[in-house]
């Protein structure tokens, strides 16, 4: 069992992807299947960009064992008022700055969903959002 | 299609990967939207884009994309070069528009992902 944490800073686009990159390196060292690694890091990267773009910063918690990886992204708000809507392809509240970065087209959450085995999103407006994703290595 | 052919066809510059001129790729994908790039199952392709920032390199890293070609004469920053070197990503740059670039590469045999 391995536990790692990464801090995500609001608006810190220069470092967006750093956590995903570290996770990728770790999974490669553990000889996890390349296709699995890609699924995991694409999902985490989208979530990392979301946390930087939409939230007031947060923390990424990674728990890893022989069977699966569990990634929890916990941010400090503002929260998602309508999760079902946010899951729709093309629905976006992204700023111009986020769009300049090549994101913000309403694809992030659907992309995450497509790449993970389990996804749970809890959000409270004014408090924050928690996105938990699990990818099984042997499925 | 080899890097050396792409450079010739587009009068492109090699920003990172001068020692990889014989590296060969079959498929290309053109997009300025990184989320679309992240939906691809295909790997080791050339990403043709006008989006020139750290996120372009990070996206290539996550999606196992081995070559990035910047169109419209974009300037690649030192940070981006460093990230590309770290991740063994070849970076090319050309002055042509996206339309002209993909047209020329298609005409010369580069295959679309879909």
gemmi code that builds the backbone of each chain (N, CA, C; Angstrom):
import gemmi

chains = {
    "A": [
        ("UNK", (0.853, -1.208, 0.000), (0.000, 0.000, 0.000), (0.883, 1.251, 0.000)),
        ("UNK", (0.487, 2.184, -0.851), (1.311, 3.380, -0.994), (0.378, 4.595, -0.950)),
        ("UNK", (0.762, 5.592, -0.208), (-0.068, 6.795, -0.139), (0.769, 8.027, -0.501)),
        ("UNK", (0.233, 8.855, -1.400), (0.924, 10.093, -1.788), (-0.096, 11.226, -1.832)),
        ("UNK", (0.373, 12.433, -1.583), (-0.515, 13.598, -1.672), (0.151, 14.703, -2.494)),
        ("UNK", (-0.683, 15.412, -3.224), (-0.192, 16.553, -4.004), (-1.079, 17.757, -3.728)),
        ("UNK", (-0.461, 18.904, -3.557), (-1.227, 20.138, -3.361), (-1.470, 20.782, -4.728)),
        ("UNK", (-2.703, 21.230, -4.943), (-3.033, 21.912, -6.196), (-3.365, 23.371, -5.863)),
        ("UNK", (-2.714, 24.286, -6.573), (-2.882, 25.714, -6.285), (-3.797, 26.362, -7.325)),
        ("UNK", (-4.746, 27.137, -6.844), (-5.700, 27.814, -7.727), (-4.987, 28.630, -8.815)),
        ("UNK", (-5.377, 28.430, -10.045), (-4.848, 29.237, -11.150), (-3.412, 28.936, -11.556)),
        ("UNK", (-2.818, 27.911, -10.957), (-1.406, 27.620, -11.220), (-1.260, 26.739, -12.465)),
        ("UNK", (-1.573, 27.321, -13.617), (-1.587, 26.542, -14.857), (-0.192, 26.041, -15.246)),
        ("UNK", (0.830, 26.791, -14.852), (2.191, 26.389, -15.215), (2.506, 25.002, -14.666)),
        ("UNK", (1.904, 24.681, -13.526), (2.192, 23.390, -12.905), (1.075, 22.359, -13.077)),
        ("UNK", (0.073, 22.698, -13.854), (-1.008, 21.731, -14.091), (-0.440, 20.516, -14.799)),
        ("UNK", (-0.657, 19.358, -14.239), (-0.141, 18.137, -14.843), (1.037, 17.553, -14.077)),
        ("UNK", (1.549, 18.305, -13.111), (2.706, 17.832, -12.345), (2.356, 16.582, -11.531)),
        ("UNK", (1.203, 16.635, -10.881), (0.786, 15.488, -10.070), (0.556, 14.270, -10.969)),
        ("UNK", (-0.154, 14.493, -12.077), (-0.427, 13.384, -13.012), (0.881, 12.791, -13.528)),
        ("UNK", (1.840, 13.665, -13.785), (3.138, 13.239, -14.293), (3.858, 12.358, -13.257)),
        ("UNK", (3.795, 12.778, -11.995), (4.431, 11.988, -10.928), (3.761, 10.622, -10.797)),
        ("UNK", (2.422, 10.633, -10.889), (1.673, 9.375, -10.787), (2.061, 8.446, -11.933)),
        ("UNK", (2.205, 9.023, -13.116), (2.594, 8.217, -14.282), (3.956, 7.554, -14.060)),
        ("UNK", (4.902, 8.336, -13.530), (6.244, 7.786, -13.287), (6.183, 6.618, -12.306)),
        ("UNK", (5.410, 6.822, -11.219), (5.292, 5.770, -10.205), (4.698, 4.501, -10.812)),
        ("UNK", (3.620, 4.641, -11.585), (2.948, 3.473, -12.167), (3.855, 2.753, -13.160)),
        ("UNK", (4.662, 3.522, -13.882), (5.599, 2.909, -14.825), (6.634, 2.072, -14.086)),
        ("UNK", (7.120, 2.639, -12.970), (8.104, 1.905, -12.165), (7.525, 0.599, -11.634)),
        ("UNK", (6.213, 0.607, -11.404), (5.554, -0.591, -10.871), (5.150, -1.561, -11.987)),
        ("UNK", (5.531, -1.206, -13.226), (5.225, -2.061, -14.383), (3.739, -2.305, -14.612)),
        ("UNK", (2.936, -1.316, -14.314), (1.507, -1.409, -14.600), (1.335, -1.327, -16.127)),
        ("UNK", (0.343, -2.024, -16.638), (0.059, -2.047, -18.075), (-0.090, -0.621, -18.632)),
        ("UNK", (0.544, -0.382, -19.785), (0.573, 0.962, -20.371), (-0.805, 1.555, -20.642)),
        ("UNK", (-1.715, 0.730, -21.122), (-3.079, 1.205, -21.402), (-3.782, 1.654, -20.125)),
        ("UNK", (-3.540, 0.912, -19.051), (-4.124, 1.271, -17.742), (-3.528, 2.600, -17.270)),
        ("UNK", (-2.238, 2.720, -17.421), (-1.561, 3.951, -16.983), (-2.163, 5.144, -17.713)),
        ("UNK", (-2.362, 4.974, -19.013), (-2.891, 6.092, -19.797), (-4.281, 6.491, -19.306)),
        ("UNK", (-5.128, 5.489, -19.066), (-6.481, 5.769, -18.575), (-6.423, 6.565, -17.261)),
        ("UNK", (-5.581, 6.091, -16.367), (-5.477, 6.737, -15.050), (-4.970, 8.176, -15.194)),
        ("UNK", (-3.883, 8.342, -15.913), (-3.282, 9.679, -15.945), (-4.122, 10.676, -16.748)),
        ("UNK", (-4.841, 10.195, -17.770), (-5.732, 11.105, -18.504), (-6.840, 11.592, -17.563)),
        ("UNK", (-7.410, 10.668, -16.792), (-8.479, 11.046, -15.846), (-7.954, 11.994, -14.766)),
        ("UNK", (-6.802, 11.658, -14.210), (-6.252, 12.507, -13.131), (-5.865, 13.877, -13.682)),
        ("UNK", (-5.310, 13.882, -14.880), (-4.889, 15.155, -15.486), (-6.091, 16.066, -15.729)),
        ("UNK", (-7.161, 15.509, -16.253), (-8.379, 16.307, -16.466), (-8.873, 16.864, -15.122)),
        ("UNK", (-8.842, 16.024, -14.102), (-9.311, 16.458, -12.779), (-8.382, 17.511, -12.184)),
        ("UNK", (-7.096, 17.335, -12.435), (-6.104, 18.292, -11.939), (-6.322, 19.655, -12.609)),
        ("UNK", (-6.529, 19.634, -13.906), (-6.798, 20.889, -14.630), (-8.089, 21.521, -14.091)),
        ("UNK", (-9.103, 20.702, -13.855), (-10.362, 21.211, -13.288), (-10.135, 21.910, -11.955)),
        ("UNK", (-9.360, 21.256, -11.092), (-9.132, 21.809, -9.750), (-8.399, 23.146, -9.850)),
        ("UNK", (-7.460, 23.234, -10.771), (-6.704, 24.479, -10.946), (-7.579, 25.553, -11.602)),
        ("UNK", (-8.403, 25.112, -12.560), (-9.207, 26.064, -13.337), (-10.434, 26.557, -12.573)),
        ("UNK", (-11.094, 25.664, -11.869), (-12.402, 26.009, -11.294), (-12.407, 26.190, -9.776)),
        ("UNK", (-11.442, 25.564, -9.103), (-11.518, 25.547, -7.634), (-10.497, 26.481, -6.997)),
        ("UNK", (-10.729, 26.734, -5.724), (-9.799, 27.579, -4.965), (-8.668, 26.708, -4.406)),
        ("UNK", (-8.119, 25.867, -5.240), (-7.053, 24.967, -4.814), (-7.587, 23.741, -4.102)),
        ("UNK", (-6.708, 22.788, -3.878), (-7.137, 21.562, -3.210), (-5.992, 20.584, -3.064)),
        ("UNK", (-6.354, 19.339, -2.768), (-5.346, 18.303, -2.558), (-5.735, 17.043, -3.327)),
        ("UNK", (-4.734, 16.388, -3.873), (-4.946, 15.107, -4.550), (-4.345, 14.015, -3.661)),
        ("UNK", (-5.187, 13.063, -3.284), (-4.740, 11.940, -2.454), (-4.693, 10.689, -3.326)),
        ("UNK", (-3.562, 10.033, -3.335), (-3.420, 8.828, -4.164), (-3.143, 7.626, -3.268)),
        ("UNK", (-3.963, 6.607, -3.400), (-3.735, 5.350, -2.682), (-3.605, 4.226, -3.683)),
        ("UNK", (-2.561, 3.477, -3.508), (-2.193, 2.491, -4.511), (-1.926, 1.159, -3.829)),
        ("UNK", (-2.530, 0.088, -4.321), (-2.114, -1.243, -3.868), (-1.950, -2.141, -5.086)),
        ("UNK", (-1.823, -3.436, -4.870), (-1.544, -4.331, -6.004), (-2.698, -4.421, -6.987)),
        ("UNK", (-3.902, -4.176, -6.492), (-5.087, -4.380, -7.328), (-5.631, -3.131, -7.989)),
        ("UNK", (-5.428, -1.995, -7.340), (-6.082, -0.785, -7.871), (-5.378, 0.499, -7.440)),
        ("UNK", (-5.783, 1.571, -8.126), (-5.364, 2.908, -7.706), (-6.628, 3.693, -7.400)),
        ("UNK", (-6.583, 4.398, -6.287), (-7.714, 5.242, -5.910), (-7.193, 6.675, -5.804)),
        ("UNK", (-7.819, 7.571, -6.553), (-7.391, 8.975, -6.525), (-8.556, 9.829, -6.054)),
        ("UNK", (-8.302, 10.611, -5.029), (-9.329, 11.499, -4.488), (-8.856, 12.933, -4.661)),
        ("UNK", (-9.662, 13.728, -5.356), (-9.315, 15.139, -5.542), (-10.321, 15.947, -4.731)),
        ("UNK", (-9.784, 16.613, -3.731), (-10.638, 17.324, -2.796), (-10.324, 18.807, -2.931)),
        ("UNK", (-11.302, 19.607, -3.329), (-11.004, 21.032, -3.453), (-11.784, 21.887, -2.458)),
        ("UNK", (-11.437, 23.168, -2.433), (-11.995, 24.071, -1.407), (-13.136, 24.917, -1.954)),
        ("UNK", (-13.777, 24.464, -2.963), (-14.890, 25.225, -3.501), (-14.552, 25.882, -4.807)),
        ("UNK", (-15.531, 26.446, -5.456), (-16.875, 26.863, -5.016), (-17.949, 25.773, -5.040)),
        ("UNK", (-17.643, 24.570, -5.502), (-18.662, 23.528, -5.576), (-19.404, 23.563, -6.899)),
        ("UNK", (-20.017, 22.428, -7.237), (-20.761, 22.304, -8.498), (-22.260, 22.283, -8.172)),
        ("UNK", (-23.014, 23.279, -8.654), (-24.444, 23.328, -8.313), (-25.242, 22.167, -8.919)),
        ("UNK", (-24.888, 21.739, -10.131), (-25.667, 20.716, -10.808), (-24.707, 19.695, -11.440)),
        ("UNK", (-24.439, 18.634, -10.712), (-23.428, 17.657, -11.166), (-23.870, 16.978, -12.462)),
        ("UNK", (-25.156, 16.646, -12.564), (-25.657, 15.974, -13.763), (-25.367, 16.822, -15.004)),
        ("UNK", (-25.589, 18.101, -14.866), (-25.333, 19.027, -15.969), (-23.831, 19.091, -16.283)),
        ("UNK", (-23.027, 19.135, -15.237), (-21.570, 19.208, -15.425), (-21.027, 17.959, -16.115)),
        ("UNK", (-21.745, 16.859, -15.977), (-21.318, 15.606, -16.614), (-21.660, 15.565, -18.102)),
        ("UNK", (-22.534, 16.480, -18.529), (-22.933, 16.491, -19.942), (-21.773, 16.975, -20.808)),
        ("UNK", (-21.571, 16.275, -21.927), (-20.537, 16.704, -22.870), (-20.881, 18.088, -23.394)),
        ("UNK", (-19.938, 18.995, -23.356), (-20.161, 20.312, -23.936), (-20.650, 21.364, -22.962)),
        ("UNK", (-21.095, 20.943, -21.764), (-21.517, 21.947, -20.785), (-20.279, 22.462, -20.060)),
        ("UNK", (-20.112, 23.780, -20.056), (-18.909, 24.338, -19.464), (-19.168, 25.681, -18.805)),
        ("UNK", (-18.456, 25.930, -17.706), (-18.502, 27.248, -17.062), (-17.094, 27.861, -17.082)),
        ("UNK", (-16.248, 27.335, -17.952), (-14.831, 27.723, -17.931), (-14.603, 29.172, -18.355)),
        ("UNK", (-13.579, 29.771, -17.756), (-13.186, 31.135, -18.092), (-12.398, 31.153, -19.409)),
        ("UNK", (-12.209, 32.362, -19.934), (-11.410, 32.523, -21.162), (-9.997, 31.995, -20.946)),
        ("UNK", (-9.469, 32.204, -19.749), (-8.099, 31.768, -19.414), (-7.977, 30.241, -19.554)),
        ("UNK", (-8.997, 29.547, -19.066), (-8.985, 28.083, -19.139), (-9.046, 27.625, -20.590)),
        ("UNK", (-9.860, 28.313, -21.374), (-9.982, 27.955, -22.794), (-8.671, 28.194, -23.534)),
        ("UNK", (-7.967, 29.244, -23.136), (-6.651, 29.515, -23.726), (-5.668, 28.380, -23.458)),
        ("UNK", (-5.906, 27.664, -22.379), (-5.019, 26.555, -22.016), (-5.344, 25.287, -22.798)),
        ("UNK", (-6.413, 25.340, -23.609), (-6.767, 24.167, -24.410), (-7.803, 23.282, -23.762)),
        ("UNK", (-8.464, 23.841, -22.709), (-9.503, 23.085, -22.026), (-10.771, 23.935, -21.973)),
        ("UNK", (-11.725, 23.524, -21.151), (-12.910, 24.360, -20.947), (-13.994, 24.176, -21.980)),
        ("UNK", (-13.978, 23.028, -22.678), (-15.016, 22.795, -23.683), (-16.095, 21.839, -23.183)),
        ("UNK", (-16.076, 21.603, -21.877), (-17.103, 20.725, -21.324), (-16.841, 19.258, -21.569)),
        ("UNK", (-15.570, 18.900, -21.659), (-15.200, 17.508, -21.943), (-14.542, 16.824, -20.745)),
        ("UNK", (-14.155, 17.594, -19.766), (-13.341, 17.070, -18.659), (-13.997, 15.939, -17.893)),
        ("UNK", (-15.163, 16.199, -17.336), (-15.818, 15.161, -16.534), (-16.226, 13.949, -17.378)),
        ("UNK", (-16.795, 14.149, -18.594), (-17.070, 12.975, -19.426), (-15.801, 12.167, -19.745)),
        ("UNK", (-14.696, 12.859, -19.978), (-13.419, 12.169, -20.226), (-12.997, 11.346, -19.016)),
        ("UNK", (-13.158, 11.932, -17.841), (-12.786, 11.220, -16.617), (-13.628, 9.945, -16.507)),
        ("UNK", (-14.926, 10.106, -16.703), (-15.855, 8.976, -16.569), (-15.483, 7.822, -17.515)),
        ("UNK", (-15.089, 8.178, -18.732), (-14.745, 7.160, -19.734), (-13.494, 6.370, -19.395)),
        ("UNK", (-12.670, 6.905, -18.522), (-11.376, 6.276, -18.282), (-11.247, 5.533, -16.951)),
        ("UNK", (-12.255, 5.644, -16.093), (-12.120, 5.017, -14.773), (-13.157, 3.919, -14.583)),
        ("UNK", (-12.893, 3.021, -13.634), (-13.853, 1.946, -13.345), (-14.934, 2.421, -12.383)),
        ("UNK", (-14.550, 3.277, -11.460), (-15.544, 3.824, -10.520), (-15.327, 5.321, -10.384)),
        ("UNK", (-16.436, 6.057, -10.353), (-16.339, 7.508, -10.197), (-17.435, 7.977, -9.248)),
        ("UNK", (-17.026, 8.745, -8.267), (-18.007, 9.287, -7.336), (-17.720, 10.780, -7.152)),
        ("UNK", (-18.733, 11.600, -7.402), (-18.550, 13.040, -7.257), (-19.510, 13.561, -6.198)),
        ("UNK", (-18.957, 14.173, -5.184), (-19.764, 14.813, -4.154), (-19.412, 16.295, -4.170)),
        ("UNK", (-20.457, 17.124, -4.141), (-20.153, 18.549, -4.186), (-21.165, 19.342, -3.379)),
        ("UNK", (-20.659, 20.321, -2.682), (-21.545, 21.220, -1.946), (-21.143, 22.651, -2.306)),
        ("UNK", (-22.142, 23.404, -2.775), (-21.863, 24.781, -3.184), (-21.377, 25.581, -1.968)),
        ("UNK", (-20.282, 26.300, -2.167), (-19.724, 27.106, -1.084), (-18.755, 26.333, -0.208)),
        ("UNK", (-18.719, 25.022, -0.359), (-17.833, 24.208, 0.474), (-16.726, 23.565, -0.375)),
        ("UNK", (-17.122, 22.798, -1.382), (-16.101, 22.176, -2.220), (-16.591, 20.916, -2.906)),
        ("UNK", (-15.703, 20.340, -3.688), (-16.036, 19.143, -4.461), (-15.035, 18.048, -4.149)),
        ("UNK", (-15.537, 16.822, -4.077), (-14.662, 15.664, -3.916), (-14.920, 14.707, -5.067)),
        ("UNK", (-13.880, 14.438, -5.806), (-14.003, 13.484, -6.909), (-13.141, 12.279, -6.572)),
        ("UNK", (-13.810, 11.132, -6.494), (-13.066, 9.905, -6.177), (-13.108, 8.989, -7.381)),
        ("UNK", (-11.960, 8.566, -7.822), (-11.927, 7.656, -8.972), (-11.059, 6.453, -8.671)),
        ("UNK", (-11.530, 5.319, -9.180), (-10.781, 4.072, -8.968), (-10.554, 3.389, -10.312)),
        ("UNK", (-9.346, 2.927, -10.518), (-9.063, 2.092, -11.691), (-8.463, 0.781, -11.171)),
        ("UNK", (-9.098, -0.327, -11.562), (-8.589, -1.653, -11.175), (-7.528, -2.079, -12.186)),
        ("UNK", (-6.453, -2.640, -11.682), (-5.376, -3.027, -12.588), (-5.679, -4.320, -13.339)),
        ("UNK", (-6.518, -5.169, -12.752), (-6.717, -6.491, -13.348), (-8.046, -6.680, -14.067)),
        ("UNK", (-8.839, -5.636, -14.196), (-10.150, -5.809, -14.831), (-10.023, -5.800, -16.343)),
    ],
    "B": [
        ("UNK", (5.802, 8.039, -41.966), (6.459, 9.268, -42.397), (7.543, 9.660, -41.382)),
        ("UNK", (8.743, 9.893, -41.882), (9.844, 10.219, -40.976), (9.834, 11.707, -40.614)),
        ("UNK", (10.426, 12.014, -39.477), (10.534, 13.420, -39.050), (11.219, 14.238, -40.143)),
        ("UNK", (12.244, 13.651, -40.724), (12.997, 14.355, -41.757), (12.116, 14.710, -42.966)),
        ("UNK", (11.138, 13.810, -43.294), (10.197, 14.102, -44.389), (9.264, 15.255, -44.008)),
        ("UNK", (8.766, 15.203, -42.767), (7.850, 16.253, -42.304), (8.531, 17.620, -42.369)),
        ("UNK", (9.774, 17.640, -41.917), (10.550, 18.886, -41.925), (10.673, 19.426, -43.354)),
        ("UNK", (10.909, 18.507, -44.276), (11.084, 18.898, -45.680), (9.768, 19.426, -46.261)),
        ("UNK", (8.705, 18.688, -46.025), (7.398, 19.027, -46.605), (6.897, 20.392, -46.107)),
        ("UNK", (7.161, 20.670, -44.824), (6.577, 21.871, -44.204), (7.588, 22.997, -44.011)),
        ("UNK", (8.818, 22.748, -44.444), (9.886, 23.698, -44.171), (9.893, 24.011, -42.665)),
        ("UNK", (9.807, 22.923, -41.889), (9.650, 23.063, -40.432), (10.995, 23.108, -39.722)),
        ("UNK", (10.924, 23.541, -38.473), (12.115, 23.599, -37.629), (12.010, 22.495, -36.589)),
        ("UNK", (13.141, 21.886, -36.254), (13.124, 20.904, -35.169), (13.533, 21.634, -33.890)),
        ("UNK", (12.617, 21.742, -32.946), (12.917, 22.455, -31.700), (13.515, 21.480, -30.676)),
        ("UNK", (12.924, 20.300, -30.570), (13.466, 19.252, -29.701), (13.495, 17.948, -30.485)),
        ("UNK", (14.628, 17.249, -30.464), (14.706, 15.926, -31.083), (15.520, 15.880, -32.356)),
        ("UNK", (16.559, 16.705, -32.453), (17.375, 16.719, -33.674), (18.041, 15.371, -33.952)),
        ("UNK", (18.195, 14.580, -32.874), (18.838, 13.266, -33.049), (17.814, 12.193, -33.458)),
        ("UNK", (16.537, 12.597, -33.582), (15.485, 11.617, -33.905), (14.912, 11.802, -35.308)),
        ("UNK", (15.708, 12.286, -36.227), (15.190, 12.602, -37.559), (14.659, 11.382, -38.314)),
        ("UNK", (15.097, 10.189, -37.919), (14.628, 8.974, -38.586), (13.397, 8.375, -37.918)),
        ("UNK", (12.972, 8.981, -36.813), (11.787, 8.476, -36.116), (10.590, 8.559, -37.066)),
        ("UNK", (9.804, 7.494, -37.072), (8.731, 7.429, -38.052), (7.354, 7.310, -37.401)),
        ("UNK", (6.381, 8.038, -37.937), (5.004, 7.973, -37.435), (4.057, 7.786, -38.613)),
        ("UNK", (2.934, 7.143, -38.328), (1.951, 6.888, -39.383), (0.740, 7.800, -39.287)),
        ("UNK", (0.347, 8.138, -38.042), (-0.923, 8.824, -37.831), (-0.765, 10.253, -37.338)),
        ("UNK", (-1.738, 11.074, -37.721), (-1.744, 12.450, -37.260), (-3.104, 12.842, -36.722)),
        ("UNK", (-3.101, 13.807, -35.797), (-4.347, 14.348, -35.258), (-4.135, 15.847, -35.057)),
        ("UNK", (-5.105, 16.646, -35.530), (-4.954, 18.095, -35.417), (-6.049, 18.661, -34.518)),
        ("UNK", (-5.651, 19.380, -33.478), (-6.639, 19.977, -32.580), (-5.993, 21.040, -31.704)),
        ("UNK", (-6.778, 22.061, -31.381), (-6.328, 23.045, -30.390), (-7.002, 22.776, -29.043)),
        ("UNK", (-7.879, 21.786, -29.030), (-8.580, 21.447, -27.787), (-7.947, 20.198, -27.179)),
        ("UNK", (-7.297, 20.378, -26.041), (-6.542, 19.276, -25.452), (-7.438, 18.156, -24.939)),
        ("UNK", (-8.636, 18.503, -24.498), (-9.562, 17.460, -24.032), (-9.911, 16.488, -25.152)),
        ("UNK", (-9.979, 16.974, -26.380), (-10.235, 16.081, -27.518), (-9.034, 15.168, -27.769)),
        ("UNK", (-7.848, 15.723, -27.601), (-6.634, 14.923, -27.767), (-6.617, 13.800, -26.727)),
        ("UNK", (-7.108, 14.119, -25.527), (-7.085, 13.147, -24.434), (-8.121, 12.036, -24.589)),
        ("UNK", (-8.974, 12.125, -25.599), (-9.934, 11.043, -25.837), (-9.372, 9.965, -26.772)),
        ("UNK", (-8.209, 10.211, -27.361), (-7.681, 9.285, -28.370), (-7.116, 8.011, -27.763)),
        ("UNK", (-7.432, 6.895, -28.391), (-6.822, 5.635, -27.954), (-5.501, 5.403, -28.676)),
        ("UNK", (-5.439, 5.907, -29.876), (-4.226, 5.804, -30.701), (-3.062, 6.492, -29.974)),
        ("UNK", (-1.870, 5.897, -30.090), (-0.698, 6.506, -29.455), (0.411, 6.696, -30.482)),
        ("UNK", (1.479, 7.311, -30.050), (2.664, 7.523, -30.882), (2.306, 8.171, -32.213)),
        ("UNK", (1.502, 9.185, -32.135), (1.111, 9.901, -33.341), (1.729, 11.294, -33.320)),
        ("UNK", (1.452, 12.051, -34.375), (1.903, 13.435, -34.375), (0.688, 14.315, -34.092)),
        ("UNK", (0.831, 15.163, -33.070), (-0.220, 16.114, -32.730), (0.094, 17.438, -33.420)),
        ("UNK", (-0.836, 17.873, -34.251), (-0.656, 19.129, -34.980), (-1.545, 20.163, -34.303)),
        ("UNK", (-0.954, 21.224, -33.794), (-1.740, 22.159, -32.989), (-1.198, 23.589, -33.045)),
        ("UNK", (-2.086, 24.530, -32.784), (-1.676, 25.921, -32.663), (-1.692, 26.351, -31.205)),
        ("UNK", (-2.064, 25.408, -30.328), (-2.074, 25.713, -28.899), (-0.678, 25.485, -28.352)),
        ("UNK", (-0.035, 26.575, -27.959), (1.378, 26.490, -27.610), (1.602, 26.912, -26.163)),
        ("UNK", (1.461, 25.979, -25.241), (1.790, 26.240, -23.841), (2.142, 24.925, -23.144)),
        ("UNK", (2.437, 25.013, -21.830), (2.851, 23.811, -21.096), (1.832, 22.686, -21.208)),
        ("UNK", (0.557, 23.068, -21.284), (-0.498, 22.037, -21.289), (-0.456, 21.182, -22.554)),
        ("UNK", (0.055, 21.750, -23.641), (0.194, 20.954, -24.863), (1.176, 19.804, -24.619)),
        ("UNK", (2.286, 20.131, -23.964), (3.309, 19.108, -23.698), (2.784, 18.095, -22.684)),
        ("UNK", (2.118, 18.614, -21.632), (1.560, 17.716, -20.610), (0.545, 16.762, -21.231)),
        ("UNK", (-0.288, 17.294, -22.121), (-1.293, 16.461, -22.776), (-0.615, 15.342, -23.567)),
        ("UNK", (0.431, 15.697, -24.299), (1.170, 14.693, -25.068), (1.773, 13.650, -24.133)),
        ("UNK", (2.277, 14.123, -23.002), (2.858, 13.199, -22.021), (1.809, 12.184, -21.550)),
        ("UNK", (0.643, 12.677, -21.155), (-0.398, 11.792, -20.617), (-0.930, 10.845, -21.696)),
        ("UNK", (-1.013, 11.323, -22.929), (-1.627, 10.548, -24.004), (-0.613, 9.719, -24.799)),
        ("UNK", (0.626, 9.670, -24.325), (1.702, 8.937, -25.025), (1.854, 9.371, -26.485)),
        ("UNK", (1.839, 10.650, -26.683), (2.044, 11.200, -28.028), (3.523, 11.549, -28.176)),
        ("UNK", (4.130, 11.083, -29.252), (5.585, 11.223, -29.335), (6.075, 12.453, -30.091)),
        ("UNK", (5.211, 13.030, -30.931), (5.650, 14.203, -31.698), (4.581, 15.299, -31.657)),
        ("UNK", (5.008, 16.540, -31.401), (4.097, 17.685, -31.467), (4.598, 18.616, -32.573)),
        ("UNK", (3.681, 19.023, -33.417), (4.028, 19.984, -34.472), (3.198, 21.249, -34.250)),
        ("UNK", (3.884, 22.353, -33.956), (3.182, 23.624, -33.776), (3.066, 24.330, -35.119)),
        ("UNK", (1.871, 24.798, -35.402), (1.649, 25.518, -36.661), (1.541, 27.024, -36.369)),
        ("UNK", (1.404, 27.820, -37.398), (1.208, 29.281, -37.280), (2.364, 29.998, -36.581)),
        ("UNK", (3.578, 29.437, -36.748), (4.779, 30.102, -36.253), (4.749, 30.422, -34.762)),
        ("UNK", (4.300, 29.465, -33.951), (4.236, 29.682, -32.500), (5.631, 29.609, -31.885)),
        ("UNK", (5.848, 30.393, -30.855), (7.133, 30.388, -30.161), (7.073, 29.437, -28.960)),
        ("UNK", (8.004, 28.510, -28.938), (8.037, 27.501, -27.882), (8.897, 28.007, -26.719)),
        ("UNK", (8.356, 27.968, -25.497), (9.085, 28.518, -24.341), (10.117, 27.512, -23.816)),
        ("UNK", (11.031, 28.029, -22.997), (12.071, 27.188, -22.381), (11.451, 26.102, -21.508)),
        ("UNK", (10.397, 26.477, -20.779), (9.682, 25.519, -19.919), (9.163, 24.346, -20.729)),
        ("UNK", (8.604, 24.688, -21.889), (8.033, 23.645, -22.751), (9.124, 22.725, -23.280)),
        ("UNK", (10.251, 23.317, -23.647), (11.368, 22.523, -24.160), (11.860, 21.549, -23.090)),
        ("UNK", (11.954, 22.068, -21.855), (12.406, 21.241, -20.745), (11.461, 20.059, -20.504)),
        ("UNK", (10.164, 20.370, -20.509), (9.154, 19.320, -20.318), (9.221, 18.274, -21.430)),
        ("UNK", (9.425, 18.727, -22.647), (9.496, 17.822, -23.791), (10.728, 16.918, -23.679)),
        ("UNK", (11.856, 17.494, -23.273), (13.079, 16.712, -23.112), (12.898, 15.640, -22.045)),
        ("UNK", (12.267, 16.050, -20.931), (12.012, 15.120, -19.823), (11.194, 13.919, -20.273)),
        ("UNK", (10.286, 14.169, -21.232), (9.328, 13.132, -21.611), (9.576, 12.533, -22.994)),
        ("UNK", (10.780, 12.794, -23.538), (11.137, 12.254, -24.861), (10.114, 12.592, -25.930)),
        ("UNK", (9.684, 13.825, -25.946), (8.722, 14.261, -26.967), (9.467, 15.132, -27.983)),
        ("UNK", (9.256, 14.815, -29.255), (9.878, 15.595, -30.318), (8.995, 16.820, -30.588)),
        ("UNK", (9.605, 17.996, -30.709), (8.821, 19.197, -31.027), (9.285, 19.797, -32.357)),
        ("UNK", (8.308, 20.001, -33.227), (8.569, 20.663, -34.506), (7.731, 21.925, -34.568)),
        ("UNK", (8.144, 22.849, -35.410), (7.380, 24.077, -35.565), (7.424, 24.510, -37.030)),
        ("UNK", (6.281, 24.956, -37.544), (6.288, 25.471, -38.915), (5.475, 26.756, -38.999)),
        ("UNK", (5.650, 27.461, -40.095), (5.007, 28.770, -40.226), (3.640, 28.677, -40.878)),
        ("UNK", (3.321, 27.504, -41.434), (2.075, 27.371, -42.176), (0.856, 27.358, -41.255)),
        ("UNK", (-0.299, 27.640, -41.849), (-1.563, 27.548, -41.111), (-1.866, 26.076, -40.849)),
        ("UNK", (-2.776, 25.839, -39.929), (-3.186, 24.464, -39.616), (-3.722, 23.784, -40.882)),
        ("UNK", (-4.557, 24.495, -41.642), (-5.196, 23.942, -42.837), (-4.149, 23.502, -43.858)),
        ("UNK", (-3.220, 24.394, -44.120), (-2.181, 24.088, -45.110), (-1.304, 22.923, -44.620)),
        ("UNK", (-0.967, 22.948, -43.337), (-0.112, 21.908, -42.759), (-0.744, 20.530, -42.892)),
        ("UNK", (-2.001, 20.411, -42.429), (-2.624, 19.076, -42.477), (-2.866, 18.658, -43.932)),
        ("UNK", (-3.159, 19.607, -44.782), (-3.362, 19.301, -46.194), (-2.117, 18.686, -46.807)),
        ("UNK", (-0.979, 19.303, -46.550), (0.288, 18.811, -47.109), (0.658, 17.438, -46.547)),
        ("UNK", (0.459, 17.270, -45.240), (0.833, 15.989, -44.628), (-0.081, 14.871, -45.117)),
        ("UNK", (-1.349, 15.166, -45.266), (-2.325, 14.188, -45.757), (-1.979, 13.770, -47.190)),
        ("UNK", (-1.701, 14.778, -47.980), (-1.338, 14.549, -49.377), (-0.099, 13.648, -49.508)),
        ("UNK", (0.787, 13.774, -48.521), (2.020, 12.999, -48.561), (1.927, 11.660, -47.830)),
        ("UNK", (0.717, 11.311, -47.400), (0.534, 9.954, -46.884), (0.344, 9.793, -45.392)),
        ("UNK", (0.335, 10.894, -44.629), (0.063, 10.760, -43.192), (-1.411, 10.385, -43.018)),
        ("UNK", (-1.671, 9.412, -42.148), (-3.018, 8.844, -42.017), (-3.754, 9.470, -40.833)),
        ("UNK", (-5.040, 9.816, -41.016), (-5.812, 10.348, -39.887), (-6.115, 9.266, -38.849)),
        ("UNK", (-6.330, 9.672, -37.615), (-6.666, 8.716, -36.555), (-8.083, 8.188, -36.785)),
        ("UNK", (-8.986, 9.077, -37.203), (-10.342, 8.655, -37.585), (-10.934, 9.636, -38.569)),
    ],
}
model = gemmi.Model(1)
for chain_id, residues in chains.items():
    chain = gemmi.Chain(chain_id)
    for i, (resn, *xyz) in enumerate(residues, 1):
        res = gemmi.Residue()
        res.name, res.seqid = resn, gemmi.SeqId(i, " ")
        for name, pos in zip(("N", "CA", "C"), xyz):
            atom = gemmi.Atom()
            atom.name, atom.element = name, gemmi.Element(name[0])
            atom.pos, atom.b_iso = gemmi.Position(*pos), 0.0
            res.add_atom(atom)
        chain.add_residue(res)
    model.add_chain(chain)
structure = gemmi.Structure()
structure.add_model(model)
structure.setup_entities()
